[in-house]
């Protein structure tokens, strides 16, 4: 689907969708609990639907906001579960250790670039422990027994690997130690995981170089409400910095979500002078920050610590530069950075979403400051995380025309 946007500022009140990151974590914890949990305001994104479907395959029962936990471990003589993770890296990386703990492994499939995204930290870790980790023909097979003990992981690849083990290791028969071999990036996401574990009655102790995890722990069912998503709200903050007047409601300022730093970063971008922003702890904010920075007329902004953007739904360093550049922004890139030389307005024109939900939303914000209409190709990709994005954009006064892409 292509979306054509007539330029103009947005105005009105918006309540961003429920946090996708928190929804993943609450769903998994509720599925691992022995009773029934109620999770209000779960994200309606495709990623969360993938997590729910995989957890159902593992033995949970999910009826809307009600989650009936896995009553017992699957028998090891059953056929290995087959789980389709869609395009969700969180689903895949969170559930690999969980599937090992509750079902002895399984088969994982996905779409888009999912199985091209890095899995090396798990591969090295599990092969060392005698667990089969085999990737071929568009699927991943893992099989074996997850034993308590020491697990060593680098902290600078993705916090999702750490989160998967933090969910699984408390279920084992004895204590485990999770050791970080490099400094942790995206620490806010790990803090969100630890917060969810505490809510469901699981204890994790911090160590100087990682975490200490008691075995034989039990997840306790809960009734909780998912918070608003700061990574989605970021696009509206960026739009406000470009002249829109959007009142953003329903956000928890005391959240464990690291992406709440968008407020401080946008304040810094509102001041004159060169600005350098480290996105190593908040990589999902890079597209929103980039579009805001692209229109700081006459000013230079540098986004650093961005290496992991190359491993997202698209290579986001290249796709941010390509998409904004197509509209007239001035962007240069390096292995782990972007530099934006601010202009007063964008020319407009046609740009590709790269089938990446955050790139499509970035382009929608860019259109508010374009001179001519903006055409976004592949705009349906927002359903991955924010299915109602285009409806909300229109409700804020955005003038959009949706049409199916012409295929040759």
C-alpha positions as CSV (number, residue, x, y, z in Angstrom):
1,X,0.0,0.0,0.0
2,X,1.2,3.5,-0.8
3,X,0.1,6.5,1.3
4,X,0.2,10.0,-0.1
5,X,0.3,12.8,2.5
6,X,-0.5,16.4,1.8
7,X,1.9,18.5,3.9
8,X,0.7,20.3,7.0
9,X,1.1,20.2,10.8
10,X,-0.9,17.9,13.0
11,X,-3.0,19.0,16.0
12,X,-5.2,17.3,18.6
13,X,-5.0,14.8,21.3
14,X,-3.5,11.3,21.0
15,X,-3.2,8.3,23.3
16,X,-0.3,6.2,21.9
17,X,-0.9,2.4,21.7
18,X,0.0,0.0,24.5
19,X,3.7,-0.8,24.8
20,X,4.7,-3.6,22.5
21,X,7.8,-4.3,24.7
22,X,5.8,-4.6,27.9
23,X,3.1,-6.7,26.1
24,X,5.7,-9.3,25.0
25,X,7.0,-9.6,28.6
26,X,3.7,-9.7,30.4
27,X,2.3,-12.3,27.9
28,X,5.3,-14.6,28.4
29,X,5.3,-14.3,32.2
30,X,1.5,-14.9,32.3
31,X,1.9,-18.0,30.1
32,X,4.6,-19.3,32.4
33,X,2.3,-18.9,35.5
34,X,0.3,-21.8,36.6
35,X,-3.0,-20.0,36.9
36,X,-5.1,-17.4,35.1
37,X,-3.9,-13.8,34.5
38,X,-5.7,-10.8,33.1
39,X,-3.7,-8.4,31.0
40,X,-5.6,-5.3,30.1
41,X,-4.7,-3.1,27.1
42,X,-2.4,-5.6,25.4
43,X,-0.8,-4.3,22.2
44,X,-2.8,-5.3,19.1
45,X,0.3,-5.4,16.9
46,X,1.4,-8.2,14.6
47,X,4.4,-8.9,16.8
48,X,2.3,-9.5,19.8
49,X,-0.1,-11.7,17.8
50,X,3.0,-13.8,16.9
51,X,4.1,-14.1,20.6
52,X,0.6,-15.1,21.6
53,X,0.4,-17.8,18.9
54,X,3.8,-19.3,19.9
55,X,2.8,-19.4,23.5
56,X,-0.4,-21.1,22.6
57,X,1.7,-23.7,20.8
58,X,3.7,-24.2,23.9
59,X,0.6,-25.0,25.9
60,X,-0.9,-21.7,27.2
61,X,-4.4,-20.6,26.4
62,X,-5.0,-17.0,25.5
63,X,-8.5,-15.6,25.2
64,X,-8.3,-11.9,24.5
65,X,-6.9,-10.3,27.7
66,X,-7.1,-13.6,29.7
67,X,-4.1,-15.8,29.8
68,X,-4.4,-19.4,31.1
69,X,-0.8,-20.4,32.0
70,X,1.0,-23.6,30.9
71,X,-0.3,-26.1,33.4
72,X,2.6,-28.5,33.1
73,X,5.7,-29.1,31.2
74,X,5.2,-30.8,27.8
75,X,6.1,-34.4,27.6
76,X,9.4,-34.8,25.8
77,X,8.0,-37.6,23.7
78,X,5.6,-35.3,22.0
79,X,6.3,-33.8,18.6
80,X,8.5,-30.7,18.9
81,X,6.4,-27.5,18.8
82,X,6.5,-25.4,15.6
83,X,6.4,-21.7,16.1
84,X,5.9,-19.0,13.5
85,X,7.5,-15.8,14.9
86,X,6.4,-13.5,12.0
87,X,8.8,-10.7,11.7
88,X,9.3,-10.3,15.5
89,X,12.8,-10.5,16.8
90,X,11.6,-10.2,20.3
91,X,9.3,-13.2,19.9
92,X,12.1,-15.4,18.5
93,X,14.9,-14.4,20.9
94,X,12.7,-14.4,24.0
95,X,11.1,-17.8,23.3
96,X,14.1,-19.9,22.2
97,X,15.2,-20.4,25.9
98,X,11.6,-20.6,27.1
99,X,10.9,-23.4,24.6
100,X,14.0,-25.2,25.7
101,X,12.9,-25.0,29.4
102,X,9.3,-26.0,28.9
103,X,9.3,-28.2,25.8
104,X,12.9,-29.3,25.1
105,X,13.1,-26.9,22.2
106,X,11.2,-26.7,18.9
107,X,11.2,-25.4,15.4
108,X,11.1,-21.6,14.7
109,X,10.2,-19.9,11.5
110,X,9.7,-16.3,10.5
111,X,9.2,-13.8,7.7
112,X,11.1,-10.9,6.1
113,X,14.7,-10.5,7.5
114,X,13.9,-12.3,10.8
115,X,16.1,-15.4,10.5
116,X,18.8,-13.2,9.0
117,X,19.1,-11.2,12.2
118,X,21.9,-12.2,14.6
119,X,21.5,-15.4,16.7
120,X,25.2,-16.0,17.2
121,X,25.2,-15.4,20.9
122,X,22.6,-18.2,21.5
123,X,24.3,-20.5,19.0
124,X,27.7,-20.3,20.7
125,X,26.1,-20.6,24.2
126,X,23.9,-23.5,23.5
127,X,26.3,-25.5,21.3
128,X,28.8,-25.3,24.2
129,X,26.2,-26.8,26.4
130,X,25.3,-29.7,24.1
131,X,22.0,-28.2,22.8
132,X,21.3,-28.7,19.1
133,X,21.0,-25.3,17.4
134,X,20.6,-25.8,13.7
135,X,19.5,-23.2,11.1
136,X,18.6,-24.2,7.6
137,X,15.9,-23.7,4.8
138,X,14.2,-20.8,6.5
139,X,13.8,-22.4,9.9
140,X,15.7,-22.8,13.2
141,X,15.7,-26.0,15.2
142,X,16.7,-26.1,18.8
143,X,16.6,-29.3,20.9
144,X,18.0,-30.4,24.2
145,X,17.9,-29.8,27.9
146,X,18.5,-26.5,29.5
147,X,20.5,-27.2,32.7
148,X,21.2,-24.8,35.5
149,X,24.7,-23.3,35.6
150,X,26.6,-20.4,34.2
151,X,25.6,-18.7,31.0
152,X,27.9,-16.1,29.5
153,X,26.6,-13.5,27.0
154,X,27.9,-10.3,25.4
155,X,25.8,-7.3,26.4
156,X,26.4,-5.3,23.2
157,X,24.5,-7.3,20.6
158,X,20.9,-7.3,21.8
159,X,19.3,-7.3,25.2
160,X,16.7,-9.7,23.8
161,X,19.1,-12.6,24.3
162,X,19.5,-11.7,28.0
163,X,15.8,-11.3,28.4
164,X,15.1,-14.8,27.0
165,X,17.4,-16.4,29.5
166,X,16.0,-14.3,32.4
167,X,12.6,-15.8,31.6
168,X,13.8,-19.4,31.3
169,X,16.5,-19.9,34.0
170,X,14.2,-19.4,37.0
171,X,12.2,-22.5,35.8
172,X,15.2,-24.8,36.1
173,X,16.0,-27.2,38.9
174,X,18.9,-25.3,40.4
175,X,20.6,-21.9,40.6
176,X,22.1,-20.2,37.5
177,X,24.4,-17.3,36.9
178,X,24.1,-15.0,33.9
179,X,27.4,-13.3,33.2
180,X,27.9,-10.4,30.8
181,X,31.2,-10.5,28.9
182,X,30.8,-6.9,27.5
183,X,29.0,-3.8,28.7
184,X,25.3,-3.9,28.5
185,X,23.5,-1.9,25.8
186,X,19.7,-1.2,25.8
187,X,19.8,-1.6,29.6
188,X,16.3,0.0,29.9
189,X,14.8,-3.1,28.1
190,X,16.5,-5.4,30.6
191,X,15.2,-3.3,33.5
192,X,11.7,-3.7,32.0
193,X,12.2,-7.4,32.0
194,X,13.3,-7.5,35.6
195,X,10.3,-5.3,36.5
196,X,7.9,-7.7,34.9
197,X,9.6,-10.7,36.6
198,X,9.2,-9.0,40.0
199,X,5.5,-8.4,39.2
200,X,5.0,-12.1,38.6
201,X,6.9,-13.1,41.7
202,X,10.2,-14.1,40.2
203,X,13.4,-13.0,42.0
204,X,16.6,-12.1,40.2
205,X,19.7,-10.8,42.1
206,X,22.2,-8.4,40.5
207,X,25.9,-9.3,40.5
208,X,28.8,-7.0,39.5
209,X,29.0,-8.7,36.1
210,X,25.5,-10.0,35.6
211,X,22.7,-11.7,37.5
212,X,22.1,-14.5,40.0
213,X,19.0,-16.6,39.5
214,X,17.5,-19.1,41.9
215,X,15.9,-22.2,40.3
216,X,12.6,-23.9,41.1
217,X,10.8,-20.5,41.0
218,X,7.1,-20.2,40.2
219,X,5.5,-17.4,38.2
220,X,2.3,-16.2,39.9
221,X,-0.7,-15.1,37.9
222,X,-1.5,-11.4,37.9
223,X,-4.0,-8.7,36.8
224,X,-2.1,-5.9,35.1
225,X,-2.5,-3.1,32.6
226,X,0.0,-2.5,29.9
227,X,1.5,1.0,29.7
228,X,1.5,3.3,26.7
229,X,4.4,2.8,24.3
230,X,7.1,5.4,24.5
231,X,8.8,4.3,21.3
232,X,5.6,5.0,19.4
233,X,4.9,8.2,21.3
234,X,8.3,9.4,20.2
235,X,7.0,10.1,16.7
236,X,4.4,12.6,18.1
237,X,7.1,14.2,20.2
238,X,9.2,14.6,17.1
239,X,6.2,16.1,15.2
240,X,5.7,18.6,18.0
241,X,9.3,19.7,17.6
242,X,8.6,20.4,13.9
243,X,5.6,22.6,14.5
244,X,2.7,20.3,15.2
245,X,0.5,20.8,18.3
246,X,-0.3,17.3,19.7
247,X,-1.3,16.6,23.2
248,X,0.1,13.2,24.1
249,X,-1.9,11.4,26.8
250,X,-1.8,8.1,28.7
251,X,2.0,7.9,29.3
252,X,3.7,6.9,32.5
253,X,6.5,9.3,33.3
254,X,7.8,6.9,35.9
255,X,8.0,3.9,33.5
256,X,10.8,1.4,33.3
257,X,10.8,1.9,29.5
258,X,14.1,3.4,28.5
259,X,12.6,5.2,25.5
260,X,11.1,7.8,27.8
261,X,14.4,9.6,27.2
262,X,12.7,10.9,24.0
263,X,11.5,13.9,26.0
264,X,15.0,14.9,27.1
265,X,16.5,14.3,23.7
266,X,13.8,16.4,21.9
267,X,14.5,19.2,24.4
268,X,18.2,19.0,23.5
269,X,17.3,19.2,19.8
270,X,15.2,22.3,20.4
271,X,18.3,24.2,21.4
272,X,20.8,25.8,19.0
273,X,24.2,24.3,18.3
274,X,25.7,21.0,17.4
275,X,24.1,18.1,19.3
276,X,25.4,14.5,19.7
277,X,22.9,11.9,21.0
278,X,23.9,8.4,22.0
279,X,21.2,5.9,20.9
280,X,22.9,2.7,22.1
281,X,20.4,2.4,25.0
282,X,17.4,3.5,22.9
283,X,17.9,2.3,19.3
284,X,14.2,2.3,18.5
285,X,14.2,6.1,18.9
286,X,16.7,6.7,16.1
287,X,14.1,7.2,13.3
288,X,12.1,9.8,15.3
289,X,15.2,11.6,16.4
290,X,16.5,11.6,12.8
291,X,13.5,13.3,11.4
292,X,13.5,15.9,14.1
293,X,17.2,16.5,13.6
294,X,16.8,16.7,9.8
295,X,14.9,19.9,10.2
296,X,17.1,21.8,12.6
297,X,17.9,24.4,10.0
298,X,21.6,25.1,9.8
299,X,22.5,22.9,12.8
300,X,24.3,19.5,12.9
301,X,23.1,16.5,14.8
302,X,25.0,13.3,15.2
303,X,23.4,10.0,16.3
304,X,26.1,7.7,17.7
305,X,26.1,4.2,19.3
306,X,23.8,3.2,16.4
307,X,25.5,0.0,15.2
308,X,22.6,-2.3,16.2
309,X,20.3,-0.3,13.9
310,X,21.8,-2.3,11.0
311,X,20.3,-5.5,12.5
312,X,16.6,-4.3,12.6
313,X,13.7,-5.0,10.2
314,X,15.8,-3.0,7.8
315,X,19.4,-1.7,8.0
316,X,18.1,1.3,9.7
317,X,21.2,3.4,9.3
318,X,20.9,3.0,5.5
319,X,17.1,3.2,5.4
320,X,16.9,6.3,7.6
321,X,19.4,8.0,5.3
322,X,17.8,6.7,2.1
323,X,14.2,7.6,3.1
324,X,15.0,11.1,4.5
325,X,17.4,11.7,1.6
326,X,14.7,11.0,-0.9
327,X,12.7,13.9,0.5
328,X,15.6,16.3,0.5
329,X,17.3,15.8,3.9
330,X,21.1,15.9,4.2
331,X,22.3,12.8,5.9
332,X,25.7,11.1,6.0
333,X,26.4,7.8,7.7
334,X,29.2,5.6,9.0
335,X,29.4,2.1,10.5
336,X,27.6,3.1,13.7
337,X,26.5,6.7,13.3
338,X,24.4,9.1,11.3
339,X,25.0,12.8,10.9
340,X,22.2,15.2,9.8
341,X,22.8,18.7,8.5
342,X,19.5,20.4,9.2
343,X,17.4,22.1,6.5
344,X,14.5,24.4,6.9
345,X,12.0,22.2,5.0
346,X,11.9,19.1,2.9
347,X,11.2,19.0,-0.8
348,X,8.8,16.1,-0.6
349,X,8.4,13.4,-3.2
350,X,8.4,9.6,-3.1
351,X,10.2,7.5,-0.5
352,X,10.4,3.8,0.4
353,X,9.5,2.5,3.8
354,X,11.9,-0.4,3.3
355,X,9.1,-2.5,4.7
356,X,10.1,-1.2,8.2
357,X,7.3,0.2,10.4
358,X,9.5,2.8,12.1
359,X,10.7,4.1,8.8
360,X,7.2,4.5,7.5
361,X,6.2,6.5,10.7
362,X,9.3,8.6,10.4
363,X,8.3,9.6,6.8
364,X,4.8,10.5,8.0
365,X,6.3,12.9,10.5
366,X,8.7,14.3,7.8
367,X,5.7,15.0,5.5
368,X,4.4,17.6,8.0
369,X,7.3,19.8,6.9
370,X,7.5,19.0,3.2
371,X,6.9,21.5,0.4
372,X,5.1,19.1,-1.9
373,X,3.1,15.9,-1.2
374,X,5.0,12.8,0.2
375,X,4.3,9.3,-1.2
376,X,5.3,6.5,1.2
377,X,5.7,3.1,-0.5
378,X,4.9,0.0,1.5
379,X,3.1,2.0,4.2
380,X,1.1,-1.0,5.4
381,X,4.2,-2.1,7.4
382,X,3.1,0.0,10.4
383,X,0.8,-2.9,11.3
384,X,3.8,-4.7,12.8
385,X,3.7,-2.4,15.8
386,X,1.0,0.2,15.4
387,X,-2.0,-1.0,13.4
388,X,-4.0,2.1,13.8
389,X,-1.2,4.6,13.0
390,X,-2.8,5.9,9.8
391,X,-6.2,6.3,11.4
392,X,-4.6,8.2,14.3
393,X,-2.6,10.3,11.9
394,X,-5.8,11.3,10.0
395,X,-7.6,12.0,13.3
396,X,-4.9,14.6,14.0
397,X,-5.7,16.4,10.8
398,X,-3.2,14.6,8.5
399,X,-4.5,14.6,4.9
400,X,-3.7,11.1,3.5
401,X,-4.7,9.1,0.5
402,X,-4.3,5.3,0.6
403,X,-3.9,3.3,-2.5
404,X,-2.7,-0.2,-3.4
405,X,0.8,-0.3,-4.9
406,X,1.0,-0.9,-8.7
407,X,2.9,-4.1,-9.4
408,X,4.5,-4.7,-12.8
